[in-house]
């Protein structure tokens, strides 16, 4: 799972590379990608601290980011850690993505599958939107997350978050705008990406989402093949969280329906009646535990109309950076719309098109 015992210099080399890199931009990736990279980095930190008896203190200065902008620092470090481990590509170990997805397609998820199929049926009834390439997908949320700068998870306050993501197919260097507690700044392409970011898993535009397979088995095979792998991480959890990163925004109804049906085929997915989003709204839960790292990820849905309310992740067992139950991230979806200009709120916010 980890070859640092065979090559102890590898960890030191990674730290040296990190010190040589320029300081990261204030905001490098869309929030959904930050949360995924943040989770990956936390797992690398946990493993590194467990395997290194006497780690040498870093001489590099720690860059203090603004409260809600902390994920920018985390995402850059996560990308470096994954690159050093050779895990940022979509190459799978063992069976290929198609074989793995075929195996999972036969899995009976029982209660979770029944709920996910009801959610799928509900979103399939939503109307298809008309979205132009020159428009922006607007999202308004409440978010809360943990900062790991000190090596311990420090849970921050609940904060306002708005984003305007360009729908151009790209590749783009400026992906849109984000407004965090009243402060507005550009969303830039991933650090080191000189060619820009095209539409895809890292920047899911409405038209790109519409191009995905709507057959659940084919869509699941695609996600297993394309979701970035991480050393030692449960592959099923990575795909589950990849689907989660596509929820809560403007999604074509047929694609949204297929995503939920695909999620029902992932082993370990369960349902829960005791879930709440970031602002405390209770709902129906679709959950999955990464037992290897002791992290639970929850999706929260409205009990009446099955709309996506938000998500939450937290520790299920003690780790070096926090006790069991420590919150890692949570969101509450408040509004989604299509607008003509970045930075301008829609005239009437609604949740049309929410997956």
C-alpha contacts under 8 A as a table, 3 or more apart, distances in Angstrom:
res1	aa1	res2	aa2	distance
1	X	231	X	6.67
1	X	232	X	4.95
2	X	5	X	7.58
2	X	231	X	7.18
2	X	232	X	6.89
3	X	6	X	5.32
3	X	7	X	6.38
4	X	7	X	4.80
4	X	8	X	5.14
4	X	9	X	7.76
4	X	10	X	6.45
4	X	11	X	7.03
5	X	8	X	5.62
7	X	10	X	5.78
8	X	11	X	6.37
8	X	12	X	7.56
9	X	12	X	5.30
9	X	13	X	6.14
10	X	13	X	5.11
10	X	14	X	6.29
11	X	14	X	5.16
11	X	15	X	6.49
12	X	15	X	5.19
12	X	16	X	6.26
13	X	16	X	5.03
13	X	17	X	6.18
14	X	17	X	5.14
14	X	18	X	6.24
14	X	80	X	7.58
14	X	81	X	7.07
14	X	84	X	6.35
15	X	18	X	5.00
15	X	19	X	6.37
15	X	58	X	7.99
16	X	19	X	5.19
16	X	20	X	6.49
17	X	20	X	5.16
17	X	21	X	6.42
18	X	21	X	5.36
18	X	77	X	7.46
18	X	80	X	7.14
19	X	22	X	7.99
19	X	60	X	6.08
23	X	63	X	7.86
24	X	27	X	7.99
24	X	28	X	7.59
24	X	72	X	6.99
24	X	73	X	6.34
24	X	76	X	6.59
24	X	191	X	6.88
25	X	28	X	5.96
25	X	72	X	7.01
25	X	188	X	7.84
25	X	191	X	7.44
26	X	65	X	7.56
26	X	69	X	6.51
26	X	72	X	5.99
26	X	73	X	7.85
27	X	30	X	7.99
27	X	69	X	6.62
27	X	71	X	7.77
27	X	72	X	5.04
27	X	185	X	7.87
27	X	186	X	7.20
27	X	187	X	5.63
27	X	188	X	6.29
28	X	72	X	5.84
28	X	75	X	7.82
28	X	76	X	7.98
28	X	187	X	6.01
28	X	188	X	4.79
28	X	189	X	5.63
28	X	190	X	5.11
28	X	191	X	6.18
29	X	33	X	6.23
29	X	34	X	6.22
29	X	72	X	7.31
29	X	75	X	7.81
29	X	187	X	6.39
29	X	188	X	6.35
29	X	189	X	6.18
29	X	190	X	5.72
30	X	33	X	5.58
30	X	34	X	6.43
30	X	187	X	6.80
30	X	202	X	7.65
30	X	203	X	7.39
31	X	34	X	4.91
31	X	35	X	6.29
31	X	71	X	7.94
32	X	35	X	5.30
32	X	36	X	6.51
32	X	245	X	5.22
32	X	246	X	7.90
33	X	36	X	5.13
33	X	37	X	6.16
33	X	202	X	6.53
33	X	245	X	7.06
34	X	37	X	5.13
34	X	38	X	5.75
34	X	71	X	5.70
34	X	72	X	7.10
34	X	74	X	7.63
34	X	75	X	5.60
35	X	38	X	4.91
35	X	39	X	6.19
35	X	71	X	7.30
35	X	329	X	7.49
36	X	39	X	5.25
36	X	40	X	6.42
36	X	241	X	7.25
36	X	242	X	7.83
36	X	245	X	7.77
37	X	40	X	4.97
37	X	41	X	6.11
37	X	74	X	7.37
37	X	75	X	5.40
37	X	78	X	5.70
37	X	79	X	7.24
38	X	41	X	5.15
38	X	42	X	6.22
38	X	71	X	6.75
38	X	74	X	5.76
38	X	75	X	5.94
38	X	78	X	6.73
39	X	42	X	5.17
39	X	43	X	6.42
40	X	43	X	5.23
40	X	44	X	6.38
40	X	78	X	6.60
40	X	230	X	7.54
41	X	44	X	4.96
41	X	45	X	6.11
41	X	74	X	7.13
41	X	75	X	7.80
41	X	77	X	7.22
41	X	78	X	4.81
41	X	81	X	7.39
42	X	45	X	5.03
42	X	46	X	6.13
42	X	148	X	7.76
43	X	46	X	5.03
43	X	47	X	6.18
43	X	293	X	6.66
44	X	47	X	5.16
44	X	48	X	5.95
44	X	81	X	7.64
45	X	48	X	5.08
45	X	49	X	6.04
46	X	49	X	5.38
46	X	50	X	6.21
46	X	319	X	6.59
46	X	320	X	5.87
46	X	321	X	7.05
47	X	50	X	5.10
47	X	51	X	6.10
48	X	51	X	5.21
48	X	52	X	5.88
49	X	52	X	5.31
49	X	53	X	7.36
49	X	55	X	7.76
49	X	320	X	7.11
50	X	53	X	7.23
50	X	320	X	7.64
52	X	55	X	5.73
62	X	149	X	7.91
63	X	73	X	7.88
64	X	70	X	7.94
65	X	69	X	5.89
65	X	70	X	5.34
65	X	73	X	7.31
66	X	69	X	5.06
66	X	70	X	6.22
67	X	70	X	5.79
67	X	156	X	7.47
68	X	71	X	7.27
68	X	159	X	7.42
68	X	180	X	6.57
69	X	72	X	5.83
69	X	73	X	7.77
70	X	73	X	5.63
70	X	74	X	6.57
70	X	147	X	6.78
71	X	74	X	4.82
71	X	75	X	5.75
72	X	75	X	5.21
72	X	76	X	6.37
73	X	76	X	5.45
73	X	77	X	6.46
74	X	77	X	5.25
74	X	78	X	6.04
75	X	78	X	4.96
75	X	79	X	6.08
76	X	79	X	5.16
76	X	80	X	6.32
76	X	191	X	6.94
77	X	80	X	5.06
77	X	81	X	6.15
78	X	81	X	5.04
78	X	82	X	6.09
79	X	82	X	5.19
79	X	83	X	6.00
79	X	88	X	7.56
80	X	83	X	5.07
80	X	84	X	6.08
81	X	84	X	5.23
81	X	85	X	6.29
82	X	85	X	5.08
82	X	86	X	6.08
82	X	87	X	5.17
82	X	88	X	5.50
82	X	230	X	6.74
82	X	231	X	7.81
83	X	86	X	4.92
83	X	87	X	6.03
83	X	88	X	5.66
84	X	87	X	7.73
85	X	231	X	6.96
86	X	89	X	7.41
87	X	90	X	7.84
87	X	228	X	7.18
87	X	229	X	5.47
87	X	230	X	5.01
87	X	231	X	6.02
88	X	228	X	5.50
88	X	229	X	6.10
88	X	230	X	6.83
89	X	228	X	5.37
89	X	229	X	6.41
90	X	225	X	6.15
90	X	226	X	5.12
90	X	227	X	5.82
90	X	228	X	4.63
90	X	229	X	5.81
91	X	225	X	7.26
91	X	228	X	7.66
91	X	229	X	6.92
92	X	95	X	7.26
92	X	96	X	6.14
92	X	97	X	6.64
92	X	225	X	7.34
92	X	229	X	6.76
93	X	96	X	7.23
95	X	99	X	5.99
95	X	100	X	6.24
96	X	99	X	5.41
96	X	100	X	6.28
96	X	225	X	7.56
97	X	100	X	5.11
97	X	101	X	6.02
97	X	221	X	6.04
97	X	222	X	7.64
97	X	224	X	4.98
97	X	225	X	4.64
98	X	101	X	5.19
98	X	102	X	6.06
98	X	221	X	5.14
98	X	222	X	7.76
98	X	224	X	7.34
98	X	225	X	7.07
99	X	102	X	5.06
99	X	103	X	6.21
100	X	103	X	5.14
100	X	104	X	6.25
100	X	221	X	7.66
100	X	224	X	7.46
101	X	104	X	4.99
101	X	105	X	5.96
101	X	217	X	7.21
101	X	220	X	5.99
101	X	221	X	4.87
101	X	224	X	6.53
102	X	105	X	5.05
102	X	106	X	6.90
102	X	217	X	7.29
102	X	221	X	7.25
103	X	106	X	5.73
103	X	107	X	7.17
104	X	107	X	5.18
104	X	265	X	5.60
104	X	266	X	5.76
104	X	267	X	6.54
105	X	217	X	6.28
105	X	265	X	5.20
105	X	266	X	7.52
106	X	265	X	7.23
107	X	265	X	5.82
107	X	266	X	7.32
107	X	267	X	6.64
108	X	113	X	7.51
108	X	265	X	7.02
109	X	112	X	5.76
109	X	113	X	5.03
109	X	264	X	6.17
109	X	265	X	6.54
109	X	266	X	7.78
109	X	267	X	7.09
109	X	268	X	7.81
109	X	269	X	6.92
109	X	270	X	7.36
110	X	113	X	5.21
110	X	114	X	6.22
111	X	114	X	5.21
111	X	115	X	6.43
111	X	270	X	7.03
111	X	271	X	6.59
112	X	115	X	5.24
112	X	116	X	6.05
112	X	264	X	6.55
112	X	269	X	6.54
112	X	270	X	4.90
112	X	271	X	4.91
112	X	286	X	6.67
113	X	116	X	5.04
113	X	117	X	6.03
113	X	261	X	7.56
113	X	264	X	4.72
113	X	265	X	7.49
114	X	117	X	5.27
114	X	118	X	6.38
115	X	118	X	5.10
115	X	119	X	6.25
115	X	271	X	7.74
116	X	119	X	4.98
116	X	120	X	5.98
116	X	260	X	5.60
116	X	261	X	6.31
116	X	263	X	7.69
116	X	264	X	6.20
116	X	286	X	7.92
117	X	120	X	4.80
117	X	121	X	6.11
117	X	260	X	6.91
117	X	261	X	6.01
117	X	264	X	7.76
118	X	121	X	5.12
118	X	122	X	6.26
118	X	306	X	7.90
119	X	122	X	5.05
119	X	123	X	6.31
119	X	257	X	7.55
119	X	260	X	7.18
119	X	306	X	5.50
119	X	307	X	7.71
120	X	123	X	5.40
120	X	124	X	6.11
120	X	256	X	7.04
120	X	257	X	4.17
120	X	258	X	7.06
120	X	260	X	5.66
120	X	261	X	6.55
121	X	124	X	5.18
121	X	125	X	6.87
121	X	257	X	6.65
122	X	125	X	5.67
122	X	126	X	7.48
122	X	305	X	7.24
122	X	306	X	6.73
123	X	126	X	5.39
123	X	253	X	5.71
123	X	254	X	7.91
123	X	256	X	6.66
123	X	257	X	6.01
123	X	306	X	7.99
123	X	307	X	7.71
123	X	355	X	6.48
124	X	253	X	4.85
124	X	254	X	5.69
124	X	256	X	7.31
124	X	257	X	5.57
125	X	253	X	7.08
126	X	253	X	5.82
126	X	352	X	7.80
126	X	353	X	6.68
127	X	253	X	6.94
127	X	353	X	7.26
128	X	252	X	5.91
128	X	253	X	6.37
128	X	353	X	7.41
129	X	252	X	7.27
129	X	353	X	7.16
131	X	135	X	6.80
131	X	167	X	7.91
131	X	206	X	7.08
131	X	207	X	7.80
131	X	338	X	7.12
132	X	135	X	5.44
132	X	167	X	7.13
133	X	166	X	7.66
133	X	167	X	4.90
133	X	168	X	4.55
133	X	169	X	7.08
134	X	166	X	7.20
134	X	167	X	6.31
134	X	168	X	6.09
134	X	340	X	7.17
135	X	166	X	6.31
135	X	167	X	5.81
135	X	168	X	7.72
135	X	338	X	6.78
135	X	339	X	5.84
135	X	340	X	4.73
135	X	341	X	6.65
136	X	164	X	5.50
136	X	165	X	5.11
136	X	166	X	4.61
136	X	167	X	5.58
136	X	176	X	7.75
136	X	338	X	5.75
136	X	339	X	5.32
136	X	340	X	6.15
136	X	341	X	6.61
136	X	342	X	6.41
137	X	163	X	7.78
137	X	164	X	5.46
137	X	165	X	5.13
137	X	166	X	6.63
137	X	167	X	6.97
137	X	249	X	7.98
137	X	250	X	6.94
137	X	336	X	7.32
137	X	337	X	6.10
137	X	338	X	4.86
137	X	339	X	6.51
138	X	162	X	7.26
138	X	163	X	5.67
138	X	164	X	4.66
138	X	165	X	6.70
138	X	335	X	7.87
138	X	336	X	5.46
138	X	337	X	5.11
138	X	338	X	5.79
138	X	339	X	6.61
138	X	345	X	7.61
138	X	346	X	7.84
139	X	162	X	5.49
139	X	163	X	5.31
139	X	164	X	6.74
139	X	249	X	7.04
139	X	333	X	7.83
139	X	334	X	7.68
139	X	335	X	5.77
139	X	336	X	4.71
139	X	337	X	6.85
140	X	160	X	7.70
140	X	161	X	5.86
140	X	162	X	4.49
140	X	163	X	6.79
140	X	333	X	6.58
140	X	334	X	5.45
140	X	335	X	5.06
140	X	336	X	6.56
141	X	160	X	6.20
141	X	161	X	5.16
141	X	162	X	6.30
141	X	331	X	6.71
141	X	332	X	5.46
141	X	333	X	4.76
141	X	334	X	5.19
141	X	335	X	7.07
142	X	158	X	6.51
142	X	159	X	5.57
142	X	160	X	4.86
142	X	161	X	5.86
142	X	278	X	6.65
142	X	279	X	7.25
142	X	331	X	5.65
142	X	332	X	5.08
142	X	333	X	6.81
142	X	334	X	7.45
143	X	158	X	5.66
143	X	159	X	5.37
143	X	160	X	6.50
143	X	161	X	6.73
143	X	278	X	6.43
143	X	329	X	7.52
143	X	330	X	5.76
143	X	331	X	4.45
143	X	332	X	6.48
144	X	155	X	7.46
144	X	156	X	6.23
144	X	157	X	6.05
144	X	158	X	4.76
144	X	159	X	6.27
144	X	278	X	6.84
144	X	329	X	5.65
144	X	330	X	5.24
144	X	331	X	6.47
145	X	155	X	5.72
145	X	156	X	5.82
145	X	157	X	7.77
145	X	327	X	7.08
145	X	328	X	5.42
145	X	329	X	4.12
145	X	330	X	6.31
146	X	153	X	5.36
146	X	154	X	5.10
146	X	155	X	4.11
146	X	156	X	5.91
146	X	327	X	6.77
146	X	328	X	5.05
146	X	329	X	6.37
147	X	150	X	7.77
147	X	152	X	7.63
147	X	153	X	5.52
147	X	154	X	5.05
147	X	155	X	6.27
147	X	156	X	7.10
148	X	151	X	5.10
148	X	152	X	5.32
148	X	153	X	4.95
148	X	154	X	6.54
148	X	321	X	7.54
149	X	152	X	7.26
150	X	153	X	7.71
151	X	321	X	5.89
152	X	320	X	7.38
152	X	321	X	4.11
152	X	322	X	6.12
153	X	321	X	5.42
153	X	322	X	5.68
153	X	326	X	7.60
153	X	328	X	7.57
155	X	327	X	6.80
155	X	328	X	7.35
158	X	278	X	7.59
159	X	180	X	7.34
159	X	181	X	6.34
160	X	180	X	5.89
160	X	181	X	5.15
161	X	178	X	7.33
161	X	179	X	5.87
161	X	180	X	4.81
161	X	181	X	6.53
162	X	178	X	5.71
162	X	179	X	5.04
162	X	180	X	6.54
163	X	176	X	7.41
163	X	177	X	5.66
163	X	178	X	4.31
163	X	179	X	6.19
163	X	343	X	7.96
164	X	176	X	5.36
164	X	177	X	5.15
164	X	178	X	6.38
164	X	342	X	5.39
164	X	343	X	6.65
165	X	175	X	5.91
165	X	176	X	4.51
165	X	177	X	6.64
165	X	342	X	7.66
166	X	175	X	5.60
166	X	176	X	5.32
166	X	205	X	7.67
166	X	342	X	7.96
167	X	205	X	5.29
167	X	206	X	6.97
167	X	207	X	7.88
168	X	172	X	7.95
168	X	199	X	7.63
168	X	205	X	7.64
169	X	198	X	5.97
169	X	199	X	5.10
169	X	205	X	7.37
169	X	208	X	7.79
170	X	196	X	7.42
170	X	197	X	6.48
170	X	198	X	4.48
170	X	199	X	6.12
171	X	195	X	6.86
171	X	196	X	4.76
171	X	197	X	4.51
171	X	198	X	3.74
171	X	199	X	6.94
172	X	175	X	6.00
172	X	189	X	6.98
172	X	195	X	7.72
172	X	196	X	4.53
172	X	197	X	5.05
172	X	198	X	6.25
173	X	188	X	5.81
173	X	189	X	4.94
173	X	194	X	7.85
173	X	195	X	7.50
173	X	196	X	4.54
173	X	197	X	6.42
174	X	186	X	6.64
174	X	187	X	5.87
174	X	188	X	4.67
174	X	189	X	6.10
175	X	186	X	7.44
175	X	187	X	5.33
175	X	188	X	5.76
175	X	189	X	6.56
175	X	197	X	7.83
176	X	186	X	5.85
176	X	187	X	5.17
176	X	188	X	7.53
176	X	342	X	6.67
177	X	184	X	6.85
177	X	185	X	5.72
177	X	186	X	4.38
177	X	187	X	5.21
177	X	342	X	6.34
177	X	343	X	6.60
178	X	184	X	5.64
178	X	185	X	5.63
178	X	186	X	6.18
178	X	187	X	6.34
178	X	343	X	7.99
179	X	182	X	5.78
179	X	183	X	5.20
179	X	184	X	4.18
179	X	185	X	6.51
180	X	183	X	5.22
180	X	184	X	6.52
184	X	343	X	7.96
189	X	193	X	6.42
189	X	196	X	5.84
189	X	197	X	5.76
190	X	193	X	5.45
190	X	196	X	7.83
190	X	197	X	7.37
193	X	196	X	5.64
193	X	197	X	7.28
197	X	202	X	7.75
197	X	203	X	7.28
198	X	203	X	6.94
199	X	202	X	7.22
199	X	203	X	5.03
199	X	204	X	5.65
199	X	205	X	5.96
199	X	208	X	6.29
200	X	203	X	5.08
200	X	204	X	4.98
200	X	205	X	7.26
200	X	208	X	6.45
201	X	204	X	5.40
201	X	227	X	7.97
204	X	208	X	6.11
204	X	209	X	6.16
204	X	246	X	7.33
205	X	208	X	5.15
205	X	209	X	6.14
206	X	209	X	5.17
206	X	210	X	6.22
206	X	250	X	6.57
206	X	251	X	5.99
206	X	252	X	6.75
207	X	210	X	4.94
207	X	211	X	6.40
208	X	211	X	5.11
208	X	212	X	6.92
209	X	212	X	5.50
209	X	251	X	6.65
209	X	252	X	6.83
209	X	255	X	6.60
210	X	251	X	7.71
210	X	252	X	5.83
210	X	254	X	7.84
210	X	255	X	6.22
212	X	219	X	6.87
212	X	255	X	6.86
213	X	216	X	7.44
213	X	218	X	6.12
213	X	219	X	5.11
213	X	255	X	7.46
213	X	258	X	7.97
214	X	218	X	7.52
214	X	219	X	6.44
214	X	254	X	6.25
214	X	255	X	5.62
214	X	257	X	7.90
214	X	258	X	5.27
215	X	218	X	5.40
215	X	219	X	6.03
215	X	258	X	6.33
216	X	219	X	5.01
216	X	220	X	5.98
216	X	258	X	5.03
216	X	259	X	6.87
216	X	261	X	5.77
216	X	262	X	4.80
217	X	220	X	5.15
217	X	221	X	6.21
217	X	262	X	6.56
218	X	221	X	5.07
218	X	222	X	6.19
219	X	222	X	5.03
219	X	223	X	6.25
219	X	258	X	7.26
219	X	259	X	7.42
219	X	262	X	6.81
220	X	223	X	5.07
220	X	224	X	6.17
220	X	262	X	5.44
220	X	263	X	7.84
221	X	224	X	5.20
221	X	225	X	6.21
222	X	225	X	5.13
222	X	226	X	6.05
223	X	226	X	5.11
223	X	227	X	5.49
223	X	239	X	6.46
223	X	242	X	7.86
224	X	227	X	5.76
224	X	235	X	7.99
224	X	239	X	6.31
227	X	238	X	7.17
227	X	239	X	6.29
227	X	242	X	6.79
228	X	238	X	7.88
229	X	233	X	7.67
229	X	235	X	7.12
229	X	238	X	7.33
230	X	233	X	5.50
233	X	237	X	7.74
233	X	238	X	7.44
233	X	292	X	7.52
234	X	237	X	5.33
234	X	238	X	6.46
234	X	290	X	6.79
234	X	292	X	7.35
235	X	238	X	5.12
235	X	239	X	6.46
236	X	239	X	5.32
236	X	240	X	6.15
236	X	266	X	6.32
236	X	267	X	6.87
237	X	240	X	4.95
237	X	241	X	6.10
237	X	288	X	7.26
237	X	289	X	7.62
237	X	290	X	6.15
238	X	241	X	5.26
238	X	242	X	6.09
239	X	242	X	4.82
239	X	243	X	6.25
240	X	243	X	5.28
240	X	244	X	6.33
240	X	263	X	6.47
240	X	266	X	7.19
240	X	288	X	7.80
241	X	244	X	4.71
241	X	245	X	6.20
241	X	297	X	7.68
242	X	245	X	5.15
242	X	246	X	6.84
243	X	246	X	5.31
243	X	247	X	6.76
243	X	259	X	6.70
243	X	263	X	7.26
244	X	247	X	5.23
244	X	299	X	7.48
246	X	249	X	6.99
247	X	251	X	7.73
247	X	256	X	7.77
247	X	308	X	7.45
247	X	354	X	7.58
247	X	355	X	5.39
248	X	308	X	5.90
248	X	309	X	7.49
248	X	310	X	7.04
248	X	333	X	6.65
248	X	354	X	5.43
248	X	355	X	5.31
249	X	336	X	6.49
249	X	353	X	7.16
249	X	354	X	5.16
249	X	355	X	6.16
250	X	336	X	6.74
250	X	337	X	7.36
250	X	352	X	7.57
250	X	353	X	4.85
250	X	354	X	5.21
250	X	355	X	6.70
251	X	255	X	6.72
251	X	256	X	6.00
251	X	353	X	5.77
251	X	354	X	6.28
251	X	355	X	5.62
252	X	255	X	5.33
252	X	256	X	6.17
252	X	353	X	6.87
252	X	355	X	7.88
253	X	256	X	5.08
253	X	257	X	6.09
253	X	353	X	7.17
253	X	355	X	7.21
254	X	257	X	5.13
254	X	258	X	6.21
255	X	258	X	5.09
255	X	259	X	6.14
256	X	259	X	5.07
256	X	260	X	6.48
256	X	355	X	5.33
257	X	260	X	5.45
257	X	261	X	6.40
257	X	355	X	7.98
258	X	261	X	5.06
258	X	262	X	5.98
259	X	262	X	5.04
259	X	263	X	6.14
260	X	263	X	5.03
260	X	264	X	6.38
261	X	264	X	5.15
261	X	265	X	6.97
262	X	265	X	5.42
262	X	266	X	7.17
263	X	266	X	5.47
263	X	269	X	7.61
264	X	269	X	6.89
266	X	269	X	6.14
268	X	288	X	6.00
268	X	289	X	7.24
269	X	286	X	6.99
269	X	287	X	5.84
269	X	288	X	4.84
269	X	289	X	7.88
270	X	286	X	5.82
270	X	287	X	5.28
270	X	288	X	6.12
271	X	284	X	7.53
271	X	285	X	5.31
271	X	286	X	4.47
271	X	287	X	5.71
272	X	275	X	6.70
272	X	284	X	6.39
272	X	285	X	4.63
272	X	286	X	6.23
272	X	287	X	6.85
273	X	283	X	6.87
273	X	284	X	5.28
273	X	285	X	5.84
274	X	282	X	7.31
274	X	283	X	7.41
274	X	284	X	7.40
274	X	285	X	7.09
275	X	282	X	5.80
275	X	283	X	5.95
275	X	284	X	6.64
275	X	285	X	5.69
275	X	298	X	7.43
275	X	300	X	6.41
276	X	279	X	7.62
276	X	280	X	5.13
276	X	281	X	5.15
276	X	282	X	4.36
276	X	283	X	6.13
276	X	300	X	6.47
276	X	312	X	7.92
277	X	280	X	5.25
277	X	281	X	5.46
277	X	282	X	6.81
277	X	300	X	6.31
277	X	309	X	6.53
277	X	310	X	5.24
277	X	311	X	5.85
277	X	312	X	6.55
277	X	330	X	6.56
277	X	331	X	6.08
277	X	332	X	5.42
278	X	281	X	7.50
278	X	310	X	7.15
278	X	311	X	7.51
278	X	312	X	7.32
278	X	330	X	5.11
278	X	331	X	4.84
278	X	332	X	5.02
279	X	331	X	7.89
279	X	332	X	6.24
281	X	309	X	7.82
282	X	300	X	7.66
282	X	302	X	7.67
283	X	300	X	5.58
283	X	301	X	5.18
283	X	302	X	5.06
283	X	303	X	5.43
283	X	309	X	7.84
284	X	300	X	5.66
284	X	301	X	5.04
284	X	302	X	6.36
284	X	303	X	5.71
285	X	298	X	6.31
285	X	299	X	5.54
285	X	300	X	4.83
285	X	301	X	6.32
286	X	298	X	5.77
286	X	299	X	5.13
286	X	300	X	6.74
287	X	296	X	6.98
287	X	297	X	5.64
287	X	298	X	4.38
287	X	299	X	6.24
288	X	296	X	5.80
288	X	297	X	5.58
288	X	298	X	6.76
289	X	294	X	7.00
289	X	295	X	5.83
289	X	296	X	4.34
289	X	297	X	6.46
290	X	293	X	5.76
290	X	294	X	5.70
290	X	295	X	5.26
290	X	296	X	6.18
291	X	294	X	4.89
291	X	295	X	6.83
294	X	315	X	5.63
294	X	316	X	4.86
294	X	317	X	5.17
294	X	318	X	7.76
295	X	313	X	6.81
295	X	314	X	5.67
295	X	315	X	4.57
295	X	316	X	5.45
295	X	317	X	7.58
296	X	313	X	5.43
296	X	314	X	5.60
296	X	315	X	6.36
296	X	316	X	6.37
297	X	311	X	7.41
297	X	312	X	5.90
297	X	313	X	4.37
297	X	314	X	6.96
298	X	311	X	5.47
298	X	312	X	5.14
298	X	313	X	6.11
299	X	308	X	7.60
299	X	309	X	7.87
299	X	310	X	6.18
299	X	311	X	4.54
299	X	312	X	6.73
300	X	308	X	6.16
300	X	309	X	5.40
300	X	310	X	5.32
300	X	311	X	5.68
301	X	306	X	5.24
301	X	307	X	5.44
301	X	308	X	4.57
301	X	309	X	5.19
301	X	310	X	7.29
302	X	305	X	5.83
302	X	306	X	4.67
302	X	307	X	5.23
302	X	308	X	6.45
302	X	309	X	6.26
303	X	306	X	5.67
307	X	354	X	7.11
307	X	355	X	7.08
308	X	333	X	7.45
308	X	354	X	6.98
308	X	355	X	6.39
309	X	332	X	5.80
309	X	333	X	5.38
309	X	334	X	7.83
310	X	330	X	7.31
310	X	331	X	5.04
310	X	332	X	4.43
310	X	333	X	5.39
311	X	329	X	7.97
311	X	330	X	5.47
311	X	331	X	5.32
311	X	332	X	6.97
312	X	327	X	7.81
312	X	328	X	7.62
312	X	329	X	5.58
312	X	330	X	4.10
312	X	331	X	6.49
313	X	327	X	6.31
313	X	328	X	5.45
313	X	329	X	5.35
313	X	330	X	6.43
314	X	324	X	7.73
314	X	325	X	5.82
314	X	326	X	5.43
314	X	327	X	4.34
314	X	328	X	4.92
314	X	329	X	7.01
315	X	318	X	7.07
315	X	319	X	7.85
315	X	322	X	7.57
315	X	323	X	6.99
315	X	324	X	4.89
315	X	325	X	5.07
315	X	326	X	5.36
315	X	327	X	6.69
315	X	328	X	7.26
316	X	324	X	4.77
316	X	325	X	5.74
317	X	323	X	6.57
317	X	324	X	4.22
317	X	325	X	7.35
318	X	322	X	6.11
318	X	323	X	4.29
318	X	324	X	4.62
319	X	322	X	5.28
319	X	323	X	6.06
319	X	324	X	7.43
320	X	323	X	7.97
322	X	326	X	6.05
323	X	326	X	5.71
327	X	330	X	7.65
334	X	351	X	7.49
335	X	349	X	5.72
335	X	350	X	5.25
335	X	351	X	5.11
336	X	349	X	6.61
336	X	350	X	5.79
336	X	351	X	4.92
336	X	352	X	6.60
336	X	353	X	7.49
336	X	354	X	6.87
337	X	346	X	6.70
337	X	349	X	6.38
337	X	350	X	6.37
337	X	351	X	6.86
337	X	352	X	6.79
337	X	353	X	7.92
338	X	346	X	7.44
339	X	342	X	7.41
339	X	344	X	7.44
339	X	345	X	7.43
339	X	346	X	6.05
341	X	344	X	5.87
345	X	349	X	7.89
346	X	349	X	5.65
351	X	354	X	5.61
